[in-house]
């Protein structure tokens, strides 16, 4: 039993390393042009995470080169679509008007309300949480297999990667007037980090390829849904063409830096 608690302590350190990005998130520099750059880097990190998750599941989907396993491929496709459409419907649920909103005609009919940074941040945290759940599964499986060399690499790689995952979660608030209250940010970071412990506990006692495929697909679908509105906001036209061009150049650079950061951290 002592072995299990040592394992869970290491899994907690791996999953909760996401909080190490909190000082940068709350830095005064995380506004203005810095906010644009950090938002772009967050997109790059999310793109890398999608590629990284798919690289983990691809050996299961394609066990014999380019010949796909039909059962796992269908499960992957259904889970991906379920995550993407599920978040779309949640994000577009009709909601009542805010109390301080004008009520022309006083119809009282439900309307689509722009939920803003909080909902976007929660969706990002859910996507990262699903991805971290699969990381915990991988760590648990390797622990029970006694693969010490692989364990050290997995632990260090996931630990460093999770440090970068705080930026995508916080990115909707950067440059926004919405107050980043500490309890709310802690809750969002826990949504992203705690599933690592759940996945670790499951992987410690039980492993199943179909389970890994489904949760990897859910993670990829959720992250794919999140990236699209982030790109739309990143490339929103500014007051002048020159300002838009400069901003776009900064976004391109930030996305490349974010992707490179995820790649380098994962390769350490």
C-alpha positions in Angstrom: 0.0 0.0 0.0 3.0 2.3 0.7 4.0 1.9 -2.9 0.6 3.2 -4.1 0.9 6.3 -2.0 4.4 7.0 -3.3 3.0 6.6 -6.8 0.1 9.0 -6.0 2.4 11.6 -4.5 4.5 11.6 -7.7 1.3 11.7 -9.8 0.1 14.7 -7.8 3.4 16.5 -8.3 3.1 15.8 -12.1 -0.5 16.9 -12.4 -0.4 20.0 -10.1 2.8 21.3 -11.7 0.3 23.3 -13.8 0.2 25.8 -10.8 3.9 26.8 -11.5 2.7 29.0 -14.3 0.4 31.0 -12.0 3.0 33.8 -11.2 3.5 34.5 -14.9 -0.3 34.5 -15.4 -0.7 37.1 -12.7 2.3 39.2 -13.9 1.6 42.8 -14.8 3.3 42.2 -18.1 0.6 39.7 -19.1 -1.3 42.5 -20.7 -1.2 44.6 -23.9 1.3 43.2 -26.5 2.4 40.6 -24.0 -1.1 39.4 -23.7 -1.3 38.9 -27.5 2.0 37.0 -27.5 1.0 34.8 -24.6 -2.4 34.1 -26.2 -0.7 33.1 -29.4 1.8 30.9 -27.5 -1.2 29.2 -25.7 -2.6 28.4 -29.2 0.7 26.9 -30.2 0.9 24.8 -27.0 -2.7 23.5 -27.6 -1.8 22.6 -31.2 1.2 20.7 -29.9 -0.9 18.9 -27.3 -3.3 17.7 -30.0 -0.3 16.3 -32.0 1.2 14.8 -28.8 -2.0 13.1 -27.7 -2.5 11.7 -31.2 1.1 10.4 -31.3 0.3 8.5 -28.1 -2.8 6.8 -29.5 -1.7 6.3 -33.1 0.2 3.0 -32.3 -3.1 1.6 -31.0 -5.1 2.9 -34.0 -2.5 1.7 -36.5 -0.8 -1.4 -35.1 0.4 -2.6 -38.5 1.7 0.5 -40.2 -0.9 2.3 -42.3 -3.6 -0.4 -41.7 -6.0 1.0 -39.1 -7.8 -1.1 -36.5 -11.4 -0.7 -37.4 -12.9 -1.0 -33.8 -10.5 1.5 -32.3 -10.8 3.9 -35.3 -14.6 4.0 -35.0 -14.4 4.5 -31.2 -11.9 7.3 -31.8 -14.1 9.0 -34.4 -17.2 8.8 -32.2 -15.4 10.1 -29.1 -13.8 13.0 -31.1 -17.2 14.1 -32.5 -18.9 13.7 -29.1 -16.4 15.9 -27.4 -16.4 18.6 -30.2 -20.2 18.7 -30.6 -20.8 18.3 -26.8 -18.7 21.4 -26.1 -20.4 23.2 -29.0 -23.9 22.6 -27.6 -22.8 23.5 -24.1 -21.2 26.7 -25.3 -24.3 27.6 -27.3 -27.1 26.7 -24.9 -29.9 29.4 -24.8 -29.6 31.4 -21.6 -31.8 34.0 -20.0 -30.9 37.6 -20.4 -28.5 39.1 -17.8 -30.2 41.2 -15.2 -28.6 44.4 -16.4 -29.3 43.8 -20.1 -31.8 45.9 -22.0 -35.1 44.2 -22.7 -36.5 45.5 -26.0 -40.0 44.3 -26.3 -39.8 42.6 -22.9 -40.4 39.3 -24.6 -38.4 37.4 -22.0 -37.4 34.8 -24.6 -34.2 32.9 -24.1 -31.3 34.3 -26.1 -27.8 33.3 -26.9 -25.5 35.1 -24.6 -21.8 35.5 -25.1 -20.4 33.8 -22.1 -16.9 35.3 -22.5 -13.6 34.3 -21.0 -14.9 32.2 -18.1 -16.7 29.7 -20.3 -13.8 29.6 -22.7 -11.3 29.0 -19.9 -13.5 26.3 -18.4 -13.7 24.5 -21.8 -9.9 24.7 -22.2 -9.4 23.4 -18.7 -11.8 20.5 -19.5 -9.9 19.6 -22.6 -6.5 19.7 -20.8 -8.0 17.7 -18.0 -9.0 14.9 -20.4 -5.5 15.0 -21.8 -4.0 14.9 -18.4 -6.2 11.9 -17.4 -4.6 9.9 -20.2 -1.1 11.0 -19.0 -2.0 9.6 -15.6 -3.1 6.4 -17.2 0.2 6.1 -19.0 2.2 6.8 -15.8 0.2 4.2 -13.9 0.6 1.5 -16.5 4.4 2.0 -16.6 4.6 2.1 -12.8 2.9 -1.3 -12.4 5.1 -2.7 -15.2 8.2 -1.6 -13.2 9.7 0.2 -16.2 11.9 2.5 -14.2 13.8 4.0 -17.1 10.6 4.8 -18.9 9.0 6.1 -15.7 11.7 8.7 -15.2 11.3 10.0 -18.7 7.5 10.0 -18.5 7.5 11.8 -15.2 9.9 14.5 -16.2 8.2 15.0 -19.6 4.7 15.2 -18.2 5.8 17.4 -15.2 7.4 20.0 -17.5 4.6 19.8 -20.1 2.0 20.4 -17.4 3.8 23.6 -16.3 3.0 25.1 -19.8 -0.6 24.1 -19.6 -1.6 27.0 -17.3 -1.1 29.5 -20.1 -3.9 28.1 -22.4 -6.3 28.1 -19.4 -5.5 31.6 -18.4 -5.3 32.9 -22.0 -9.0 34.0 -22.3 -8.4 36.5 -19.4 -5.2 38.0 -20.7 -6.0 41.5 -22.2 -9.5 41.1 -20.9 -11.4 43.4 -18.5 -12.8 40.4 -16.7 -11.3 40.1 -13.2 -9.1 37.0 -12.7 -10.2 36.2 -9.2 -7.7 33.8 -7.5 -10.3 31.2 -6.3 -11.7 31.0 -9.8 -8.3 30.5 -11.4 -7.3 27.9 -8.8 -10.5 26.1 -9.6 -9.8 26.1 -13.3 -6.3 24.9 -12.8 -7.6 22.1 -10.6 -10.0 21.1 -13.4 -7.0 20.9 -15.7 -4.6 19.2 -13.3 -6.5 16.9 -10.9 -7.6 14.4 -13.6 -3.9 13.3 -13.7 -4.5 11.7 -10.3 -7.7 10.0 -11.4 -6.0 8.6 -14.5 -3.0 7.5 -12.4 -5.2 5.6 -9.9 -7.0 3.9 -12.8 -3.8 3.0 -14.6 -2.3 1.7 -11.4 -5.0 -1.0 -11.1 -6.3 -1.4 -14.6 -5.4 -0.7 -18.2 -7.4 -1.0 -21.4 -6.5 0.1 -24.9 -10.1 1.1 -25.8 -10.3 3.2 -22.7 -7.1 5.0 -23.8 -8.4 5.5 -27.3 -11.7 7.0 -26.1 -10.2 9.5 -23.7 -7.4 10.5 -26.1 -10.1 11.2 -28.7 -12.2 13.2 -26.2 -9.1 15.3 -25.3 -8.3 16.0 -29.0 -11.9 16.9 -29.8 -12.2 19.3 -26.8 -8.9 21.0 -27.7 -9.8 21.3 -31.3 -13.1 23.0 -30.4 -11.2 25.5 -28.1 -8.6 26.4 -30.7 -11.1 27.7 -33.3 -12.6 30.6 -31.3 -9.1 31.4 -29.9 -7.8 31.8 -33.5 -10.9 34.0 -34.4 -10.2 36.3 -31.5 -6.4 36.3 -32.2 -7.0 37.5 -35.8 -9.9 39.9 -35.1 -9.4 43.1 -37.3 -8.0 46.1 -35.5 -8.5 49.8 -36.0 -6.0 50.0 -38.9 -4.5 47.7 -41.5 -1.0 48.4 -40.2 -1.9 47.5 -36.6 -3.6 44.3 -37.8 -0.5 43.3 -39.8 1.8 43.9 -36.7 -0.6 42.0 -34.5 -0.8 39.1 -37.0 3.0 38.9 -37.1 3.1 38.7 -33.4 0.5 36.0 -33.4 2.4 33.9 -36.0 5.6 34.2 -33.9 3.8 33.4 -30.7 2.1 30.3 -32.1 5.5 29.0 -33.4 7.1 29.7 -30.0 4.3 28.0 -28.1 4.5 24.9 -30.4 8.3 24.8 -30.1 8.1 25.2 -26.3 5.8 22.2 -26.1 8.0 20.2 -28.4 11.2 21.0 -26.5 9.7 20.4 -23.1 8.3 17.0 -24.3 11.7 16.1 -25.8 13.7 16.8 -22.6 
